[in-house]
Amino acid sequence: MDGLTTTSFTTHAKPFCHSVTEEQDEIGWQNFVKGKISQSSGNLQLIHYQEQHSKRMVDNWMSGLVIQLLELTHGMWKHCHGVLHALDEQGLPLQQAAELEAQIHKEFQVGTHGLTRKDYHFIQWLGTR
């Protein structure tokens, strides 16, 4: 167990899926999205193919499912990583840029209090932009 909250899927499954969902409950649904899929899933897919008189191979279906799951989770990771490490126009991380902007606004609210006479030109320069 990886310490994450688990939710049993079995209680919501159709009766013919119970063995599959019970087995996946044991493995974990977090593991499912990581490509660790119960063998019963393949068995259920085989039954479906047989009922449909399909010549498709269960191994191809299982490997295709794992590939799709890994592409999904990798895409989610890339998106989260992109958001977490996104940069602004100046190349600063967005979080750092937001904190810096908040500090600048705070300084403007303080005004010239505590500013030495020789530094007033900084305020005048900002006002002309």
For each residue, the residues with C-beta under 8 A, 3 or more apart:
1: 4 6 28
2: 28 30 31
3:
4: 1 30
5:
6: 1 25 28 29 30
7: 29
8: 11 21 25
9: 12 13 21 24 25 29
10: 13 18 21 22 25
11: 8
12: 9
13: 9 10 17 18 20 21
14: 17 18
15: 18
16: 44
17: 13 14 20 21 44
18: 10 13 14 15 21 22
19: 22 23 40
20: 13 17 23 24 38 40 41 43 44
21: 8 9 10 13 17 18 24 25
22: 10 18 19 25 26
23: 19 20 26 27 38 39 40 41
24: 9 20 21 27 28 29 32 37 38 40 41
25: 6 8 9 10 21 22 28 29
26: 22 23 38
27: 23 24 31 32 36 37 38
28: 1 2 6 24 25 31 32 36
29: 6 7 9 24 25 32 33
30: 2 4 6 33 34
31: 2 27 28 34 36
32: 24 27 28 29 35 36 37 69
33: 29 30 69 72 73
34: 30 31 69 70 73
35: 32 66 69 70
36: 27 28 31 32
37: 24 27 32 41 42 62 65 66 69
38: 20 23 24 26 27 41
39: 23 42 43
40: 19 20 23 24 43 44
41: 20 23 24 37 38 44 45 62 65
42: 37 39 45 46 58 59 61 62
43: 20 39 40 46 47
44: 16 17 20 40 41 47 48
45: 41 42 48 49 58 61 62
46: 42 43 49 50 58
47: 43 44 50 51
48: 44 45 51 52 54
49: 45 46 52 54 56 58 61
50: 46 47 53 54
51: 47 48
52: 48 49
53: 50
54: 48 49 50
55:
56: 49 60 61
57: 60 61
58: 42 45 46 49 61 62
59: 42 62 63
60: 56 57 63 64
61: 42 45 49 56 57 58 64 65
62: 37 41 42 45 58 59 65 66
63: 59 60 66 67
64: 60 61 67 68
65: 37 41 61 62 68 69
66: 35 37 62 63 69 70
67: 63 64 70 71
68: 64 65 71 72
69: 32 33 34 35 37 65 66 72 73
70: 34 35 66 67 73 74
71: 67 68 74 75
72: 33 68 69 75 76
73: 33 34 69 70 76 77
74: 70 71 77 78
75: 71 72 78 79
76: 72 73 79 80
77: 73 74 80 81
78: 74 75 81 82
79: 75 76 82 83
80: 76 77 83 84
81: 77 78 84 85
82: 78 79 85 86
83: 79 80 86
84: 80 81
85: 81 82 93
86: 82 83 93 94
87: 91 92 93 94
88: 91 92 93 94 97
89:
90: 97
91: 87 88
92: 87 88 96 97 100
93: 85 86 87 88 96 97
94: 86 87 88 97 98
95: 98 99
96: 92 93 99 100
97: 88 90 92 93 94 100 101
98: 94 95 101 102
99: 95 96 102 103
100: 92 96 97 103 104
101: 97 98 104 105
102: 98 99 105 106
103: 99 100 106 107
104: 100 101 107 108
105: 101 102 108 109
106: 102 103 109 110
107: 103 104 110
108: 104 105 111
109: 105 106
110: 106 107 113 114
111: 108
112: 115 120 123
113: 110
114: 110
115: 112 119 120 123
116: 119
117: 120
118: 121
119: 115 116 122 123
120: 112 115 117 123 124
121: 118 124 125
122: 119 125 126
123: 112 115 119 120 126 127
124: 120 121 127 128
125: 121 122 128 129
126: 122 123 129
127: 123 124
128: 124 125
129: 125 126
